């Protein structure tokens, strides 16, 4: 091993340090990996030093922000984890309508900081997700159909490249890197240290929740998929199909308008089946953020999903229902989220995020507590994914799945070739690599 001239700086955690166990833990507790060193960067220079140190010591790198990678791609055995989570400051320039956000910010504290100034960005729902991975993969949530994907609101980035140099990208400078950073996935080209986003004014929102009994599931899915992607784009809707054992199906959503308008827009959905509960209310936006907070904290799971471009046929819906009847875990579910609206107004080649024309996205969700439950749940979700392939197109790069063989096509479609060119330019030696990273050739 070469003697390194570069010293690691920041908060450095080695395997024999008391904080190591906590520092190496992943949101998906199914994984347990042991890095050689974890560097919690507190300023840009710490990131630069860590990249240079890794080069000089021939040590593999992972970039980490919120620890939410579904396949734990942001951590590794015997390498260096460059963690930006302690760089989390937010600088709002309200007059310009922009916010500069450091790469370690997580969603709930970020939303709260912006809310205090009466603005927001259209990010995701899980409160502990990091801004970096979310943005770089695309990023959708409850404001997406009106305000676009999070990456559509990205105006500039600052990134440390494979040589340990600080690179800036916007529409005019290194525009190819900005293009790739809008949906090209995290950890591929370098380590982003800050983002500049367009912000949107926000105050109160109208929200709804509807619940049905299990026998209504098929009818509700059919009505929802022909309604949710095409309704007023100020309304973003989720549908959740629970197991037959749990015995229910529910839909919730957020509307940037008045409560009475929302009641009217919901008529096709409330007319489906026999709803056992319909609740519509107006609340401050920050309360809605807490309402849609995306579920449990760190746990064992295997989630995957797919985009739906054309309404699912009866056979496809029956397949989903069959898997919810035979689910090994009572807490497994399938979640649908409506797209189109602002997402589909941008051509697929305009940003690295390819799946612009999908009507909605489905996530197949599985979770368990004990190790002996892992195999049946992983097997179940993979069989479900395979069974649905003939009805769906591709999947979301932020829901990576190691079982997907042709992942470049699934995540990036026709944009993969261009992403390879950007990779070759900014990381020709493939310093930033993991199981499903973009290759320079």
C-alpha positions in Angstrom: 0.0 0.0 0.0 1.3 3.4 -1.0 2.1 5.9 1.8 -0.6 8.5 1.7 0.3 12.2 1.6 -3.2 13.2 2.3 -4.7 13.2 5.9 -8.3 12.4 6.5 -10.2 15.3 8.1 -13.7 15.6 9.6 -15.2 13.2 12.1 -13.3 10.0 11.5 -14.6 6.7 12.8 -12.5 3.5 12.7 -13.7 -0.1 13.6 -12.2 0.1 17.1 -13.9 3.4 17.9 -16.9 3.3 20.3 -19.2 5.0 17.8 -18.4 2.5 15.0 -21.5 0.3 15.4 -23.9 3.2 15.2 -21.9 4.8 12.3 -22.0 1.7 10.1 -25.7 0.9 10.6 -27.9 1.1 7.5 -31.6 2.0 7.3 -32.2 -1.4 5.8 -31.1 -3.6 8.8 -31.1 -6.6 6.5 -27.6 -5.6 5.6 -24.6 -5.5 7.9 -21.3 -4.2 6.4 -18.0 -3.3 8.0 -16.1 -0.3 6.4 -12.4 0.2 7.0 -13.1 3.8 7.9 -16.2 6.2 7.9 -15.5 9.9 7.4 -18.3 12.2 8.5 -17.5 15.3 6.4 -18.2 18.7 7.9 -16.9 20.9 5.1 -16.1 20.5 1.4 -12.4 20.1 2.2 -13.1 17.0 4.2 -14.7 15.4 1.1 -11.8 16.4 -1.1 -9.3 15.0 1.4 -11.3 11.7 1.7 -11.4 11.2 -2.0 -7.6 11.9 -2.4 -6.8 9.6 0.5 -8.9 6.8 -1.0 -7.0 7.2 -4.3 -3.6 7.2 -2.7 -4.5 4.2 -0.6 -6.3 2.3 -3.3 -9.3 2.0 -1.1 -12.8 1.6 -2.6 -15.3 4.5 -1.9 -19.0 4.8 -1.1 -20.8 8.1 -0.9 -23.4 8.3 1.8 -26.1 10.8 2.9 -29.3 9.4 4.4 -28.4 5.6 4.5 -31.6 4.7 2.6 -30.2 2.8 -0.3 -32.5 -0.2 -0.8 -29.5 -2.5 -1.6 -27.1 -0.8 0.8 -25.0 0.6 -2.1 -23.9 3.4 0.1 -21.8 1.2 2.5 -19.2 -1.5 1.9 -16.8 -3.9 3.6 -13.1 -2.9 3.9 -13.5 0.5 2.1 -14.1 4.1 3.0 -17.6 5.6 3.5 -17.6 9.3 2.7 -20.6 10.5 4.7 -21.9 14.0 4.1 -24.8 13.9 6.6 -23.2 16.4 8.9 -23.1 19.0 6.1 -26.8 20.0 6.3 -27.2 23.7 6.2 -29.9 25.5 4.2 -29.4 29.0 2.7 -32.5 30.6 1.3 -32.5 33.5 -1.1 -36.2 34.2 -1.1 -35.8 37.2 -3.5 -34.2 35.0 -6.1 -36.6 32.1 -5.3 -33.8 29.7 -4.7 -32.3 27.7 -1.8 -28.7 26.4 -1.6 -28.8 23.1 0.4 -25.8 21.2 1.6 -25.7 17.6 0.5 -26.3 16.0 3.9 -29.7 17.6 4.6 -32.5 15.2 5.5 -36.1 15.9 4.4 -38.0 16.7 7.6 -35.5 19.2 9.1 -35.2 20.7 5.6 -38.9 21.0 5.1 -39.2 22.6 8.5 -36.5 25.2 7.7 -38.1 26.2 4.4 -41.6 26.2 5.9 -40.6 28.8 8.4 -39.9 31.0 5.4 -43.2 30.0 3.6 -41.6 28.0 0.9 -40.8 24.4 0.0 -39.3 22.0 -2.6 -41.2 19.0 -4.1 -39.3 16.2 -2.4 -40.2 12.8 -1.1 -42.2 11.7 2.0 -39.9 9.7 4.3 -38.6 12.2 6.9 -35.1 10.7 7.2 -34.3 10.4 3.5 -31.2 12.4 2.4 -31.6 15.1 -0.2 -28.6 13.8 -2.2 -29.8 10.4 -3.2 -33.4 11.5 -3.6 -32.5 14.4 -6.0 -29.9 12.5 -8.0 -32.3 9.7 -8.7 -35.3 12.0 -9.6 -37.3 12.4 -6.5 -41.1 12.4 -6.3 -43.6 13.1 -3.5 -46.9 14.7 -2.7 -46.3 17.9 -4.8 -44.8 16.2 -7.9 -47.7 16.5 -10.3 -47.9 20.2 -9.9 -44.2 21.2 -9.2 -42.4 18.5 -11.0 -39.8 16.0 -9.8 -37.2 17.2 -7.3 -34.5 17.0 -10.0 -36.6 19.2 -12.3 -36.2 21.9 -9.6 -32.4 21.5 -9.5 -30.6 24.5 -10.9 -26.9 23.8 -10.0 -24.6 21.4 -8.1 -21.2 21.5 -6.5 -19.4 18.1 -6.7 -16.0 16.6 -5.7 -14.8 14.6 -8.7 -12.6 11.5 -8.9 -9.4 13.6 -8.8 -10.5 15.3 -5.6 -11.3 18.6 -7.5 -14.3 20.7 -6.8 -16.6 21.0 -9.9 -19.5 23.3 -10.4 -22.4 22.5 -12.9 -25.4 24.5 -14.0 -27.2 25.1 -17.3 -24.2 26.9 -18.8 -21.1 25.4 -17.1 -20.7 21.6 -17.2 -24.3 21.3 -18.4 -23.8 17.6 -19.2 -23.1 16.9 -15.5 -26.2 18.8 -14.4 -28.2 16.8 -17.0 -26.8 13.5 -15.5 -27.5 14.7 -11.9 -31.2 15.1 -12.8 -32.1 11.4 -12.5 -28.8 9.7 -13.2 -28.6 8.2 -9.7 -26.4 8.9 -6.7 -22.7 8.0 -6.3 -22.0 7.6 -10.0 -19.9 10.7 -11.0 -18.5 12.1 -7.8 -19.7 13.3 -4.4 -22.1 16.2 -4.5 -21.5 18.7 -1.6 -24.4 21.2 -2.3 -27.4 21.8 -4.5 -29.2 24.9 -5.7 -33.0 24.4 -6.0 -35.9 26.6 -7.2 -38.3 27.0 -4.2 -42.1 27.3 -4.3 -44.4 29.3 -1.9 -46.6 27.1 0.2 -49.2 27.6 3.0 -52.2 25.4 3.7 -53.1 22.2 1.7 -56.2 20.0 1.5 -55.6 16.3 2.2 -57.8 13.3 2.0 -57.9 9.7 3.2 -60.4 7.0 2.1 -60.5 3.4 3.3 -62.3 0.4 1.8 -62.7 -3.3 2.8 -60.7 -5.9 0.9 -63.6 -7.1 -1.4 -63.6 -3.6 -3.1 -59.9 -3.9 -4.0 -60.3 -4.7 -7.7 -62.9 -2.0 -8.4 -60.9 0.6 -6.5 -57.7 -0.2 -8.4 -59.5 0.1 -11.7 -61.1 3.4 -10.9 -58.0 4.9 -9.3 -55.6 4.2 -12.2 -58.0 5.8 -14.7 -58.5 8.8 -12.4 -55.3 9.6 -10.4 -52.8 10.3 -13.2 -55.3 12.5 -15.2 -57.1 14.5 -12.5 -56.2 18.1 -11.8 -52.4 18.2 -11.5 -52.6 20.1 -8.2 -53.6 16.7 -6.7 -51.1 13.9 -6.1 -52.6 10.6 -5.0 -51.4 7.4 -3.4 -53.2 4.1 -3.3 -52.2 1.4 -0.9 -53.2 -2.3 -1.3 -52.7 -4.2 1.9 -52.7 -8.0 2.4 -56.0 -9.9 2.4 -55.1 -10.8 6.0 -55.0 -7.0 6.8 -58.3 -6.8 5.0 -58.2 -3.3 3.6 -57.2 -0.9 0.8 -56.7 2.9 1.2 -56.0 6.0 -0.7 -54.7 9.4 0.4 -53.5 12.5 -1.3 -52.5 16.1 -1.1 -54.2 19.0 -3.1 -52.8 22.5 -3.6 -56.3 24.1 -3.5 -59.5 24.5 -1.5 -61.2 21.6 0.4 -64.5 21.9 -1.5 -62.6 21.6 -4.8 -60.9 18.5 -3.5 -64.3 17.0 -2.4 -65.5 17.5 -6.0 -62.4 16.0 -7.6 -62.7 12.9 -5.4 -66.2 12.0 -6.6 -65.1 9.2 -9.0 -63.0 7.7 -6.2 -65.6 7.9 -3.5 -68.2 6.4 -5.8 -66.0 3.3 -6.2 -67.0 0.3 -4.0 -68.4 1.2 -0.5 -65.9 3.4 1.3 -65.9 2.7 5.1 -64.2 6.1 5.8 -63.8 9.3 3.9 -61.9 12.2 5.5 -61.1 15.5 3.8 -59.5 18.4 5.7 -57.4 21.5 5.3 -54.1 21.6 7.3 -50.8 23.6 7.2 -48.4 22.1 4.7 -45.9 21.1 7.4 -48.6 19.0 9.0 -49.2 17.2 5.7 -45.5 16.4 5.6 -45.9 14.6 8.9 -49.1 12.9 7.7 -47.4 11.3 4.7 -44.2 10.4 6.5 -43.7 7.0 4.8 -43.8 4.5 7.6 -41.4 2.8 10.0 -37.8 3.7 11.0 -34.8 1.4 10.3 -36.1 -2.2 9.6 -35.4 -5.3 7.5 -37.0 -5.0 4.1 -36.8 -5.9 0.4 -38.7 -3.4 -1.7 -38.8 -3.1 -5.5 -41.2 -1.7 -8.0 -42.2 -0.8 -11.6 -43.6 2.0 -13.7 -47.1 1.6 -15.2 -47.4 3.3 -18.6 -50.9 1.9 -19.6 -53.7 1.0 -17.2 -53.4 -2.5 -15.8 -55.7 -5.1 -17.3 -58.0 -7.3 -15.2 -55.4 -10.1 -15.5 -52.7 -7.8 -14.1 -54.9 -6.6 -11.2 -55.8 -10.2 -10.5 -52.1 -11.0 -10.3 -51.5 -8.2 -7.7 -54.5 -9.4 -5.7 -53.3 -13.0 -5.8 -49.9 -12.0 -4.3 -51.6 -10.0 -1.6 -53.7 -13.1 -0.7 -50.6 -15.3 -0.4 -48.3 -12.8 1.2 -46.0 -14.4 3.9 -46.1 -11.2 6.0 -49.2 -9.4 7.1 -47.5 -6.0 6.8 -46.5 -6.3 3.2 -48.2 -4.0 0.7 -48.3 -2.5 -2.8 -48.2 1.2 -3.0 -49.3 3.2 -6.2 -48.3 6.8 -6.6 -49.8 9.0 -9.4 -47.4 10.7 -11.9 -48.0 12.5 -15.2 -48.9 16.2 -14.7 -45.7 18.3 -14.6 -43.5 15.1 -14.8 -44.7 14.3 -18.3 -44.3 17.9 -19.7 -40.5 17.4 -20.0 -39.3 15.1 -22.8 -37.5 11.8 -21.6 -34.1 12.9 -23.1 -34.2 16.4 -21.5 -32.9 15.1 -18.2 -31.4 11.7 -17.1 -34.7 10.8 -15.5 -36.2 8.7 -18.3 -39.7 7.5 -17.2 -41.5 10.8 -18.0 -44.5 9.2 -19.7 -45.5 6.7 -17.0 -49.0 7.1 -15.6 -48.0 6.0 -12.1 -45.4 3.9 -10.2 -46.0 0.9 -8.0 -43.8 -0.1 -5.1 -43.9 -3.7 -3.9 -43.2 -3.5 -0.1 -42.1 -6.2 2.2 -40.8 -6.1 5.8 -40.0 -8.6 8.5 -38.5 -8.8 12.0 -36.7 -12.1 12.4 -34.0 -13.7 10.1 -36.1 -16.8 9.3 -38.8 -14.6 7.8 -36.3 -13.1 5.2 -36.3 -15.9 2.7 -40.1 -16.3 2.2 -40.5 -12.5 1.9 -37.7 -12.0 -0.5 -38.9 -14.9 -2.6 -42.5 -13.6 -2.5 -41.5 -10.1 -3.7 -39.3 -11.4 -6.5 -42.0 -13.7 -7.8 -44.5 -10.8 -7.7 -42.0 -8.6 -9.6 -41.4 -11.3 -12.2 -45.1 -12.0 -12.6 -45.8 -8.3 -13.3 -43.1 -7.7 -15.9 -45.3 -8.3 -18.9 -47.6 -5.5 -17.8 -45.1 -2.8 -16.7 -42.1 -0.9 -18.0 -38.8 -0.3 -16.1 -38.3 0.9 -12.6 -37.0 3.7 -10.4 -33.3 4.0 -9.9 -33.9 5.0 -6.2 -35.5 1.6 -5.7 -32.5 -0.4 -6.9 -33.0 -4.2 -7.0 -30.0 -6.5 -7.3 -32.3 -9.2 -9.0 -32.8 -6.9 -12.0 -30.3 -8.1 -14.6 -30.8 -5.5 -17.3 -30.8 -2.6 -14.8 -29.3 0.0 -17.2 -32.5 -0.3 -19.4 -34.9 -0.6 -16.4 -33.6 2.5 -14.7 -32.4 4.7 -17.5 -34.0 3.5 -20.8 -32.5 5.2 -23.8 -30.6 7.7 -21.6 -28.1 5.1 -20.5 -25.7 5.7 -23.5 -25.5 9.4 -22.7 -24.9 8.7 -19.0 -21.9 6.5 -20.0 -20.4 9.4 -21.9 -20.8 11.7 -18.8 -19.2 9.0 -16.6 -16.3 8.7 -19.0 -15.7 12.4 -18.8 -16.0 12.9 -15.0 -14.8 9.5 -13.7 -12.9 7.7 -16.5 -11.1 5.4 -14.0 -14.5 4.3 -12.5 -13.4 5.3 -9.0 -17.0 5.6 -7.9 -18.5 2.2 -8.5 -20.9 -0.3 -6.9 -23.0 -3.2 -8.0 -25.3 -1.2 -10.3 -23.2 1.9 -11.0 -22.9 3.5 -14.4 -19.8 2.2 -16.2 -17.4 4.3 -18.2 -17.5 1.8 -21.2 
